[in-house]
Amino acid sequence: MSRTQLSQLAVLSAVAAHASFRGAAKELGIAPSAVSHAVASLERSLGIRLLARTTRSVAATEEGRRLLERLRPALDEIAHALELAAEARERPAGNLRVTAPRFAADLILAPRLGDFLARYPDIVLEIANEDGFTDIVQEGYDAGIRLGESLEADMIAVKVGPELVSAVVAAPSYFERFPRPDHPRDLTAHRCIRRRFSNGTLYRWEFEKDGEEITVSVSGPLILGEDRPIVEAALSGAGLAYLFESRVGDYIADGRLVRVLQDWCAPYAGPFLYYPSRRQMRPALRAFIDFFRHIA
């Protein structure tokens, strides 16, 4: 195939899409006569009629339709490659909206936001804290961050954090009144500090040991929605709390909190950034992904 034929095929595709020589000419920025000439030359070189023309309409013939159907993926790839080349010279800029649960915003994003914004001063970053899975296309976000188990199969996912480990903790004063649980089932007899997500659901505590998975619907007199008050409540002896190990490691180390059921708290995949399609990626989103991508 010659380079001339490649340009002629692009013209043919535009004519078929608009069902008009004039519409194709306007899209391509060339004269209608040049469009007509390109199609006629392509038909002569192939020896088949690709368009059926009348005084009122233009439509692909059966041969033209089959040709365009087979060509469309290749033409789309060429267009995408050109878009990426154009984006590469652009400086990341503009509004970037990301939805993330509170823990990811606090542990993964917040400590590095200053460096990110210093590197990309033309990006305006908005982070919305939402705990439930969010349809980023419907809600108008560029990307979202969630745990891998929450992702839809059609999403492109990039790891942005290490493996996570949970911890069940309580103050020493709590265990002066209640025995330490030896098994997740024992939690039903304890006063637990429960968590309600922003979507209204109460979190059920999850455990795993030697391939056995257990989910417990705990009970207790206190329901909170964020890590900080849960930690403070646990420190005050209000009950057992279920938190990320990284949240309470220092308190465990200095004895202000006591950890239990550690053998039932297996590590699991950390957070992933997800987005629907590489074809829609803007330079600002690419910069965000590259900056926060987790390297093991």
HELIX and SHEET records of a PDB file:
HELIX    1   1 ARG A    3  HIS A   18  1                                  16    
HELIX    2   2 PHE A   21  LEU A   28  1                                   8    
HELIX    3   3 PRO A   32  LEU A   46  1                                  15    
HELIX    4   4 GLU A   62  ALA A   88  1                                  27    
HELIX    5   5 ARG A  102  ALA A  104  1                                   3    
HELIX    6   6 ALA A  105  LEU A  109  3                                   5    
HELIX    7   7 ALA A  110  ARG A  112  5                                   3    
HELIX    8   8 LEU A  113  ARG A  119  1                                   7    
HELIX    9   9 ILE A  136  GLU A  139  1                                   4    
HELIX   10  10 GLY A  148  SER A  150  5                                   3    
HELIX   11  11 PRO A  172  PHE A  175  1                                   4    
HELIX   12  12 PRO A  184  ALA A  189  5                                   6    
HELIX   13  13 ASP A  227  LEU A  235  1                                   9    
HELIX   14  14 GLU A  245  ALA A  253  1                                   9    
HELIX   15  15 GLN A  262  TRP A  264  5                                   3    
HELIX   16  16 ARG A  278  GLN A  280  5                                   3    
HELIX   17  17 PRO A  283  PHE A  292  1                                  10    
SHEET    1   A 2 LEU A  51  ARG A  53  0                                        
SHEET    2   A 2 VAL A  58  ALA A  60 -1                                        
SHEET    1   B 5 ILE A 123  ASN A 129  0                                        
SHEET    2   B 5 GLY A  94  ALA A 100  1                                        
SHEET    3   B 5 ALA A 143  LEU A 147  1                                        
SHEET    4   B 5 PRO A 271  TYR A 275 -1                                        
SHEET    5   B 5 ILE A 156  LYS A 159 -1                                        
SHEET    1   C 3 ALA A 241  PHE A 244  0                                        
SHEET    2   C 3 SER A 166  ALA A 170 -1                                        
SHEET    3   C 3 VAL A 258  VAL A 260 -1                                        
SHEET    1   D 2 ILE A 193  ARG A 195  0                                        
SHEET    2   D 2 LEU A 222  LEU A 224  1                                        
SHEET    1   E 2 TRP A 205  LYS A 209  0                                        
SHEET    2   E 2 GLU A 212  VAL A 216 -1                                        
END                                                                             
